[in-house]
Amino acid sequence: MYDVITIGAGVRDVFLVSDAFVALKSDQFPTGVAECVALGSKIELDQVVLTTGGGATNAAATFGSLGFKTSTITKVGDDSPGRDVIDDLKRFGVSTRLVKKVKGGETGYSTLLTMKDGERTVLVYRGVSAKFTPSDIDLKALGRTKWVYLTSLGGNMALSSRIIRAAHKAGAKVMWNPGSRELKQGMKKMKALLPMIDVLNMNREEAEMLTGKQDVAQACKALHADGTIRLITDGVAGSYAHQDGRTVFAGTTEAEAISRTGAGDAFGSGFLAGIMKTGDLGQALQIATLNAENVIQKHGAKNGLLTRWPSAAKKKEISLKEV
């Protein structure tokens, strides 16, 4: 019996850090800013960090680090990056029995061009993690876990729905951190699933896009189902956890970020770890925030994760209030 099974992507991440990467404002780019280098030049790198990423493996690393019996369902190729993903999971004490290794497949790969202030551009090759199919997911395993932590499946709402329903039927609780491609499919496809999602996690912009509500309390109300938790993050401004009419807000310490890659995964998994450990919304928010703030102070989504439970004094660094 597992405490938690995580489901989603597992990839190889490479962080390339250099002062030679510069920001250039331009209306030619969707964000209004480009990350640039001199064309035809040879760029000197200040740091190279090789690690692994992907929502499922990042979350699993938190749970494994904090002592929960953890497994992960993900897809990798039978290549060197795939072996790295599996080895990294083992390093965090995570079972790899449910990892699907695709013969002849290529593991997903991300290269992060990182400026010294932490801003970055991500070059993504999704590899075998680009497409999940029902045959990739051992639904029977969902009956052997207390929690399922589901991350993005590349917009495959049909499969996400199938997993949520299967877990609910098997008696496992579900935390879902949907990706942008799932959320863009709208509230209509999600509404029937809401009572089966014990913890729904998204950021403020995503919650507004999904519900059409700018106010966090109103967004939570639109997503509410009795007994469930709605978790909304708002960057350095803090985060909100809502359950049955009660909303708790947690601040941050405004820790300086070297890289924000993996912060969302660290927050979500830290929150669920806190719920499993304490059952308390406020303490779960504190653990989530501390986990995320540790990660943003290092390059790599798994570097900096909490390896022990924060002390009472440490948790008090994260202010709480009811709103």
Rosetta blueprint (number, residue, H / E / L):
1 M L
2 Y E
3 D E
4 V E
5 I E
6 T E
7 I E
8 G L
9 A L
10 G L
11 V E
12 R E
13 D E
14 V E
15 F E
16 L E
17 V E
18 S L
19 D L
20 A L
21 F L
22 V E
23 A E
24 L E
25 K E
26 S L
27 D L
28 Q L
29 F L
30 P L
31 T L
32 G L
33 V E
34 A E
35 E E
36 C E
37 V L
38 A L
39 L L
40 G L
41 S L
42 K L
43 I L
44 E L
45 L L
46 D L
47 Q E
48 V E
49 V E
50 L E
51 T E
52 T E
53 G E
54 G L
55 G H
56 A H
57 T H
58 N H
59 A H
60 A H
61 A H
62 T H
63 F H
64 G H
65 S H
66 L L
67 G L
68 F L
69 K L
70 T E
71 S E
72 T E
73 I E
74 T L
75 K E
76 V E
77 G E
78 D L
79 D L
80 S H
81 P H
82 G H
83 R H
84 D H
85 V H
86 I H
87 D H
88 D H
89 L H
90 K H
91 R H
92 F L
93 G L
94 V L
95 S E
96 T L
97 R L
98 L L
99 V L
100 K E
101 K E
102 V E
103 K L
104 G L
105 G L
106 E L
107 T L
108 G E
109 Y E
110 S E
111 T E
112 L E
113 L E
114 T E
115 M L
116 K L
117 D L
118 G L
119 E L
120 R E
121 T E
122 V E
123 L E
124 V E
125 Y E
126 R L
127 G H
128 V H
129 S H
130 A H
131 K L
132 F L
133 T L
134 P H
135 S H
136 D H
137 I L
138 D L
139 L H
140 K H
141 A H
142 L H
143 G H
144 R H
145 T E
146 K E
147 W E
148 V E
149 Y E
150 L E
151 T L
152 S L
153 L L
154 G L
155 G L
156 N L
157 M H
158 A H
159 L H
160 S H
161 S H
162 R H
163 I H
164 I H
165 R H
166 A H
167 A H
168 H H
169 K H
170 A H
171 G L
172 A L
173 K E
174 V E
175 M E
176 W E
177 N L
178 P L
179 G L
180 S H
181 R H
182 E H
183 L H
184 K L
185 Q L
186 G L
187 M H
188 K H
189 K H
190 M H
191 K H
192 A H
193 L H
194 L H
195 P H
196 M H
197 I L
198 D L
199 V E
200 L E
201 N E
202 M E
203 N E
204 R H
205 E H
206 E H
207 A H
208 E H
209 M H
210 L H
211 T H
212 G L
213 K L
214 Q L
215 D L
216 V H
217 A H
218 Q H
219 A H
220 C H
221 K H
222 A H
223 L H
224 H L
225 A L
226 D L
227 G L
228 T L
229 I E
230 R E
231 L E
232 I E
233 T E
234 D L
235 G H
236 V H
237 A H
238 G L
239 S E
240 Y E
241 A E
242 H E
243 Q E
244 D L
245 G L
246 R E
247 T E
248 V E
249 F E
250 A E
251 G L
252 T L
253 T L
254 E L
255 A L
256 E L
257 A L
258 I L
259 S L
260 R L
261 T L
262 G L
263 A H
264 G H
265 D H
266 A H
267 F H
268 G H
269 S H
270 G H
271 F H
272 L H
273 A H
274 G H
275 I H
276 M H
277 K H
278 T H
279 G L
280 D L
281 L H
282 G H
283 Q H
284 A H
285 L H
286 Q H
287 I H
288 A H
289 T H
290 L H
291 N H
292 A H
293 E H
294 N H
295 V H
296 I L
297 Q L
298 K L
299 H L
300 G L
301 A L
302 K L
303 N L
304 G L
305 L L
306 L L
307 T L
308 R L
309 W L
310 P L
311 S L
312 A H
313 A H
314 K H
315 K H
316 K L
317 E L
318 I L
319 S L
320 L E
321 K E
322 E E
323 V L
